[in-house]
């Protein structure tokens, strides 16, 4: 209660205030508890909100920095003819499938080189290959939230390669490839049998032994006791395989395989190239965006005016020197005999350290002056060359400098990946675009330590191009 003291001042009784204070504290406590209860009930909604937003933005891409949804290719993969249950070889009753362990290497061409060998093995064993999407990043989301600009975590392989899903195998009485999702649908967990395919490195350089190894892999997958759903638990075609001599030993048989002869990039890739074809090779007939299935081998005719230069840049500043320290070999099909530039890698054991490091630096990361001199020499030796296409993962400053110096040396035109794959939706498949352009170029100078150059070498040699036209730094 309030009262006045003798001096006439207002005096408050503490006892009368206490109940009010207690009521206020109690109300605050109740309000806090109510808020916490509501947060507990809604926490899963709050946690799910970013995922819902990402899915929405992926399905309805508005503009950059969002990647494309690839809705067309994902949709086509759900309705491939070979997936129909029609009592044919692909039906649930008669189909025989093989799924290889995921390819963990980042980068499209690392995954492509392994995919080609997987497809070849499946073809030999007459099993349908369950091909995987192009794995860009490890993420549970369709878009990787840890990269900027935002990137897809997975891209349908059919957005890059047509021949994995084209069904060309049927023309050779072989079972046709199917997407991984179909394998997971028709093969129950308890029905899948796991096997290992062994690679004996002791026979890596022997062509006969390499071919026999592939046949043994195929025979193991053909075994009727395995049933229809087989999973290879460890991918045999890993980085170690491509650093060995197996690729060059397998090339004579692989280059005549329908898997390589029928190889084709996707209509999406061809559309990108067609937009700039008059810059790349004036007067050349555009690609057919409706790819025709033909039994005869597909041969890409060269663009004789174009010199393609692969200027690879590593994010690791010590990468090239580390190759020299261990006298690393060229990788994959870059080791094919008679390709100019690969004859002295790895160098003799007696080479002094400084000379060895200099050799590897020149081949791994050539300086601008060496690039200009090499291009000039090739133009002198091949007078039809008039334009240059630069394939590079280097930063803008490096590519711009290389371009400036090459343009000053009298070339009609110097193009880069950004001049061809210039739309925002092209950026994620630019490696496939680069690989096809390098395949078609009149002369190609590659990086022997690169999977991209390895795949280009395989395709160019399978197309029948003279070895003098596929070279290395």
N, C-alpha and C positions, 0 to 999 in steps of 0.2 A: 504494500500500500504506500501512497505518497502522503507526506505531511510536512508542515513548516516547523523549523526549529526556532529557538529563542531569537536568533538574529533575523528571522524572517526569510531564511533561505529554504528552498525546496529540498526535501530529503526523501530518498527512495529506500524502501525496505527490501534488502536483498532476498529475503525469503519469498517475497511476492513476485520477484523476477524469475526465480529458478524454474517454476513449472513451464513458463513460456519458452525459456531457453531450451528446456528438455524437449518440448514439443517440436521446436524448430530443428534440433539435431535429429530427432526421430524421423521427421519428414525428409530431411536430406538423406538419411541412411536408407529410407525406403525408396527414394528416387534413384539413388545410386544402385541399389540392388535390382530394381526394375530395369534399369538401363543395361546392367551386366547380363541379366537374363535374356533380354532381347538380342544382345550381341552374340550370346552363346547360340541362340536359336538360328541366327542369320549368318553365322560365321562361314558356313559352307557356301551360302549364296554369295558372300563377299569374296571368298576364295575362288569361286567359279566364274565370277564376273570377267576377269581378264581373259580366261579361256573362251568364254562365249563371245566376247568382243573380237578376239583373234579369228575364231571360226567364221563369224559374220563377215569380217573384212576380207577373209580369204575367199569366201563364196561370192562376195559382191565387191570385187576390187574396184575402188573408185578412181584412184590415180596413184602415181608414185608418192611415197616410197614403198607402197604395197606391191608385192610380187603378183604375177598373174595366177589365176586359179587353175589353169590347164583343164578346165571342165570338159572340153571336147575330148581330149585324150583319155582322161579318167573314164568318161562315159563310153568311149569306144572300147576300152579294155573290158568293160562289163558285158559287152555283147559281141565278142569275137566268135566267128562261126565255129571254130574248133572247140568252143566251150559248150556247145549245144548237146543235150543228151538225146542223140538220135541213133544210138546203136552203132556209131562208127568207132574208129580207133580212140577217139577222145572221150567216149562216154564213160560213165561211172563204172559200168560193167567191164569194159575192155581197156580202158585207158591205163597207161603206165607212165608214172611221173618221177622226175628227179628234181630235188631242191638242194642247191649248194648252200653252204654256210654263207652268211652275209659277207660282202667285201667291205672291209673296214677302212681301206685307203680312201682318203679324201681326194677329190679331183675326178672329173669325169673320165679322163683318159686312163687313169689308173684302174678304174672300175671297168672301162670298156675292154682293155686288153685281157683282163681275167674273164669277162663275160664271153668273149669270142672263143676262148678255150673251153669254157663250160658248155657253150652251145655246140661246139665240135664234138665234145665227149658225149653229150646227150644224143646227137645225131648218129654217132657210131653205134650207140647202145640201143637205138630206137625207143628212146623215152622222151616224153614231153618235158622240155626244160621249164621249170617254174622260175621265170625271170623276175628279178627284184626291181623296184623303182630305183632311180638314181638317188643315192643317199648323199645328201648335201651336208647335213649337220645332225648330230644326236639331239633330238628333242621330242618330247611327247606331243608338241603342238605342230600343226601343219605349217606354221610360220615360226622360224627361229626368233625368239624375242631378244636374244643376246647380240644380234648383229644389226648394224645400221649402215646403209638402208636395210630394211627388213628383207630377209631371204626365205625362200621355201625350205623346209626341212627335207622334203622328199619331192621328187619330180617324176611323173610317169615316164618310164623308159621310152615309151612310144612317142613322147614329145621330142626325143632326140634321135632315136633309131627306129626305122620302119621294119627292118628285117627280123627283129625279135618276135614280132606278132603277125607278120604277113602270112604265115602258113606256107612258105615256100617248100618246107620239108615234105608236104603232101605230094608235091610233084615227083619226089624221089621215093615214094612209098614209106615215108618215115613219119613218126608222130610229131605233131606241130607244137610249138611253144605256147605256153599259157602264162598269164600273170600269177604272181605269188598268191594273191588273194583267192584265186580259183583253186589252187592247190590246197590252201588252208580250209576251203569250203568242202571239197570232195574227199579229203583225206582226214579221217579222224585222228586224234592224238595217239590213240592206242594202235592205230593201223600203220603208223609211220615206222619204218625200220631204218636204223641209222648204220651207216657204213663209213669206213675210212678208205681213201684212195691214196696210196703211198707213191712218193716221188723219190727215186733212188738217184741222188746227186752223183754217185760214182760213175754213172753212164751218161752224164749230161751232154757230153760233146759228141756222142756217137749217134749218127742219124738212125741206123738200124735199131739200136737199143731204145732211142726216144720214141720211134714209131711203135715198137713192140710194147713200150710202157703204156702208150695211149690205148692200144688194143687190149691190154690186160685190164685197164680201167673200164673199158667198154664191156668186156666179158663179165667183169664182176657185177656191173649194173644190169647186164642182160640176164643174170641168173634168175631162173623162174622161182626159186625158193624165196627170193626177196619180196615177192608180192608186188603190188602195183604202186605203192607209195614209198619212195626211198628218199632219205635225206643224207647228204654227205656232210659229216659233222665238222670237218675242217677243210677250208678251201685250199686245195693243193696248188692253185695257181696264184701264189702270193709274191711278195717282193723278192724273196730268195729265189723263187723259180725264174723270175724274169732277169735276175742278175746272173744266173747260171747260163750255160751254153745250150740249154734245152730249146729256147725259141729258135735259134738258128738251125739246130738239128731237126726241128719239127717243120721248118718252113717249107721244104719241098712237098710234103704231103698236105700241110695245112693250106698252102696257097692254091691247091687244086680242089679243096673241099668246097662243096656247095655253100657252106656257112660263110666263107670268104667271097666266093664268086657271086653270091646273091646279096652280099652286104649292101645296105643302102641306109643313108640318113633319112630323117623324117620329112614329110611335107612341110612342117613348120620351119625346119632348117632351110629347105629349098626356097620357101617364100622369102625368107630374109635375104638370101643370096640373090634371088631374081631381082629384088629391088635395086641392087647396085651392080647388076651384071654388066651394064654398059660401061661402068667405070673399071671393073675388073678385067673384062675381056670384050671389047667392043665387037658387035656383030655376032656374038655367040648365041646359039639357040638356048632359050630359057629352059630350066628344068620343068618337067611335067609334074605338076602338083598332085595329079592323080597317078600314082605310081603303078605301072603295069606289071603284073606277075608274068614273067617269062622264064622258061627253063634255061635259055642260053645265058652264059656268064655276062654279068654287068661290068662293062669296062668304061671307065671315066676318061673321055678324051682330054688331052692336055690343053691348057690355055697357054700357047707357046709364047705369048707376049709377057707373061707374068713370072717374076722372080719372088718366091716366098721366103722370107727370112724369119727364123724362129729365134727370138731374143728373149730367152728365159731369164727371169730374175728370182732369186731365192729370198725369202724373208729372213733367212739365217745368214748373217754376214760371214760366218766361218764355213759355209756349206762347201764352197769350191775347194778351199784348202783342206777340208776334211777328206774330200775325195782323193786328193793327191797324197795325203798321209797314208791312206790304206791302198793306194794304187787301184782304185775302183774300176771295174770294167764298164763299158757302155751297157745300157739296159735293153732288154727285150730284143726287138728285131733291128735295132740300130747296129747290132753286131753282124748283120748279114755280110757275107764275103763280097769283095769288090766294090763296096760303097766307099767313095773317096772320103778320107778323113778319119776312118775308124781303124786304120791299119796299125797305128802306133799306140793304141790304148787297149789294155794297160801297157806301160812302157817296160823295157827290159829291167830286170832286177838290179843291174849294176848302175842304173842312172842315178846321178847325184841328186840329193834332196832339192836343191835350189832349181835345177833344171826340170825335175819332175813337177814341182809346184808351178813353175812357169808354164809347162805344157798343159796342166789341168786348168789353170786360170784362163788360158787362151781358148780352151775348148768349152769351158763351163760358162764363162762370162767375158766374152771378147770386148775389148775397148772400141770406142766409136771409130777411131782411125782404121782399125783392122776390118770393121764392118764395111766401111766405105771402100777400102782397097779390094776386099773380096767381091763386093758387088760389081765394081768396075771391071775386075778381071773376068768375071762371069759374062758380063755384057760383051767384052771383047771376044770371048770364046763362043758365045751364042748370040749372034747379031739380031735374032728375032726378039730378044728381051728388050722391053721398053718401059715397063712399069714394075713397081715393087709393092708387095703386100707384107706388112710387118705384123707378125704374131708375137705378142708380148704380154706378160702379166706384170710388167714393170709399171712404175708410177707415171703420172702424166708428164712430169718433167723429163724423165729419161726418154720416153717415146717421142716427145716433141723435139728433143735435141737430135735424136737419131734421124728423125724425119727431116728436120731442117738441113742437116749436113748432106743427106742423100739427095734432097731436092736441088741443092746447090751444085751437085755433080752431074747435072744434065739429064736426069731421068724425066720421062714425060709426066709421070704421075707416081706419087708415093702415098699409099693408102694404109690405114691401120684398122684394127678391129672396130674401133669406134665409128669409122666411116661407113661400115657395112651394118653392124648390129647397133644402130643408133637409137632405136626406140627403147623405152624403159622396159618393155616386156621381153626384149631380146637378150637382156644382160645375163640371165641365168643359163642360157644355152650357147653362149658365145664360143665356148671351147669346141662344141660340135661344128659350129660355123667355121671356125679357124681350121679345124682338121680337114673338112671337106675342101676348103679353098686351097690349102696346102697340097692336098691330094691331086687337085686339078692343075696346079701351077706347072709351068714349063720346066722350071728348075726349082728345087727346094734345098735350102741349107738348114739343117736341123741341129738340135742340141742332143748329143748322144746320151745324156743322163736324164732325158725326159721321156715320159710315157707317151706324150703327144707325138713327139718325133718318131717314136717306135711304131705307133699305130699308123702314122703317115707312111713310114717306110714299108710296112706290111702291105698296105693298100696299093701304094704306087708300084711295088714289085709284082703284086698279084695282078695289077692292071697291065703288066707287060712293059712298063717304062724302063728305058735303058738305065743301067746303074749309074752312068755318068751324070744323070740328071737328078740324083738324090745324094746329097753330100752333107758333110758336117764341118763345123768350125774346127 
